[in-house]
Amino acid sequence: MAKILTQTMDIPKNTVRWFVKKDLESVNGQKMSLSTAFNTYRNQKNCQFKMTTQELPNGKTRVISTHRYSTQADVDGHLALLAPYVAERDAYHLENNIDFTQTITEE
């Protein structure tokens, strides 16, 4: 059975998503791309990735990222890539009034 990792963010207008901000940062003058690491991982694991957006009545934009992996181990690998950044991401979300939820379901 496939495992579905769903990440939902409700983001205020004119606020940059943490993931985009992280991709734009530089280290020693070099661009760091967290997206590249995740894209490589998703390709290796044959992940089906989908992102949708929706304007909400409260003025925020809802961004839903869905990752469909074959196994729980693949989801765990995805989460392990993200683990070093979770505290930073959560602090950024709190500071910028971004609501974030994450679920794992089975299909």
ROLO-720464 format. One record per residue: residue in one letter; y, x, z of N, C-alpha, C in turn. Coordinates in steps of 0.02 Angstrom, whole numbers, plus 50000, padded with zeros to 5 digits. Layout:
REM ROLO-720464
AYXZYXZYXZ
...
//
This chain:
REM ROLO-720464
M499415004250000500005000050000500625004450000
A501105002449961501735006249956502155005250019
K502555010250034503025010050090503725009750062
I504125005350088504815004350064505295006350120
L505705011450106506235013550151506885010550125
T507195006250166507805002950146508365004950193
Q508915007450164509505009350203510085005050180
T510385001550227510944997050212511564999350248
M512104999950210512755001950239513284996850218
D513664994550267514254990450254514854994850265
I515214996350211515725001550210516414998450199
P516905000050242517584997550230517865000050164
K518314996150135518644998050073518975004950081
N518975008750027519295015350024518995020350073
T518375019350093518025024150136517475027450095
V517435033950100516925037650064516275037350104
R515735035950069515075035950102514935043050127
W514585043550184514425050150212514045054450163
F513565051550127513155055450081513585058550027
V514065054750001514525057349949514955062849979
K515215061650039515625066750073515225073150082
K514595072550102514175078350114514065082250049
D513965078649994513875081949929514495085649906
L515085083449928515705086549906515905092649949
E515585093450006515735099150049515505105650016
S515815111050036515605117450010515435122150067
V514985126750054514795131850103514875138550067
N515285142950095515405149450063515635148649991
G516045143449979516315142349912515835139149863
Q515225137749886514725134649842514635127349862
K514575123049811514445116049825513745115249852
M513685111549905513045109649933512865102849905
S512285101849880512105095249855511485092749890
L511605088449938511055085149972510705080549923
S511085077649877510795073249826510265076849785
T510395083149768509925086949729509255087649766
A509295089049830508675089749870508295083149871
F508645077649880508305071149883508035069149814
N508425070549761508185068849694507555072849677
T507545079149695506945083349684506345080549722
Y506455078849785505915076149826505655069549797
R506125065049780505915058549752505515059449688
N505735064049645505365065349583504665068049597
Q504615072549645503955075449662503475070149688
K503745065249723503335060049755503295053649714
N503555053749653503555047749610503865041649644
C504405042949679504775037649715505165033449665
Q505145026949676505575022449637506195021249681
F506775023249655507395022849693507855017849659
K508185013849701508645008749675509235008249723
M509835007749696510425006749737510815000849709
T511004996349755511404990549735512024990149779
T512544987049753513154985949792513344978549788
Q513694976449840513914969449844514554969249885
E515044965649861515664964649899515544959149951
L515714960550014515614955750068516264951950083
P516214945950111516814942050128517264945550179
N516984950050220517394953450270517774959450242
G517734960450175518104965850144517714972350137
K517124972750167516714978750161516284978250098
T516034983950078515564984250022514884985950051
R514394981950034513704983250057513354987450004
V513084993050025512684997449982511984997550009
I511504995549967510804995449987510435000549944
S510125005349978509705010449945508985008949962
T508575008049911507875006549921507455012149891
H507005014849930506555020249909505845017649916
R505485017349861504795014949862504335020949853
Y503985022649907503525028249908502805025749912
S502345029849891501635027949892501335027949962
T501575032550005501255033250071501785034050126
Q501555032950187501985034050245502165041450251
A501705045850232501845053050234502435054850188
D502485051450131503045052650085503705050350117
V503695044650151504285042150186504465047150242
D503965049450278504085054250332504415060550305
G504195062850246504495068750215505225067550197
H505375061650173506065059650157506485059950221
L506235056950274506595056750337506675063750367
A506175068150355506215075050380506775078850344
L506875077450280507435080550243508105078550273
L508145072350295508765069550321508885071450395
A508345072750431508385073750504508935078550528
P509045084250496509565088850521510275085950517
Y510355080450480511015077750469511145071050503
V510635068250536510695061550564511265060850614
A511325065550660511865065150711512545065350677
E512625069750628513255070250591513395063750553
R512895061150520512975054950483513165049150529
D512805048650585512945043150632513645043650661
A513865049650677514555050650703515065048650650
Y514945050550588515405048750533515435041150524
H514855037950528514825030650522515225027350578
L515135029750639515495026950696516245027850688
E516445033750669517155035350660517485031250605
N517095029350554517365025950496517165018550491
N516905015750546516735008650548516235006650494
I515735010950483515205009550435514595007050474
D514375001050456513774998250487513175000750447
F512665003250483512085006250451511445003750483
T510965001750441510304999950464509795003150419
Q509205004350446508665007350408508015003850428
T507625001950379506984998850392506445001950348
I505835001550372505255003550332504774997550331
T504614995450271504164989750264503584991750218
E503094987450216502504988750175502464983550119
E502254985850062502214981350004501494981149980
//
